[in-house]
Amino acid sequence: MFLGIFMAKLLIAFLLYCQALVAQPSQEDLLKAAEHPDYFVHVVLTGVVKRMIFPGPPHFLSVEKGDWAEPRTILEVDEASLLRLVEAQSRVTPSHYLGKFIDSDLKADEPNANLVTLDSSFTGKTDNIELYANKLVVIDAVISAQPAHCHTPFVVEVAEVIFHE
């Protein structure tokens, strides 16, 4: 019995983990965007791409104490980008892309606010953002969200890498 409950919880955690990694516009999103040009909220960000390990299920506290390791690609943004990001996210309403999951009240003074999770590629094409690890990039990003547990206050999807070192 205990093993069955444990396996069920493990499966749920895994499914939530997978959901968190896949946030691409659906066909319905594309139709909404065709009707409302501002449906996707874009922002240009400058920063350094980094790979970070965060603690995952079951407790989201410590990899060393048994939580799963959740590797994420992060953009460590500069101050000007952080301010642009806060402003862009403040304009998001529930009628925007993933708007019901986005906290439009986040401010630049949130803990780790300068660390932005780079979610899946917005275009559905491989953006290879991880190839720019430890390099400066400028990206066109779309304000996004991870419906499951997220490790940084802000999440974006890469629409285009405009510049890289």
Secondary structure, DSSP 8 states (H G I E B T S, - for coil): -HHHHHHHHHHHHHHHHHHHH-----HHHHHHHHH-TTSS-EEEEEEEEEEEEEE-TTTSS-TTTT--EEEEEEEEE-HHHHHHHHHHHHT--TTSTTGGG--TT--TTSTTTTEEEEES-TTSS---GGGGBTSEEEEEEEEE--SS--SSSEEEEEEEEEEE-
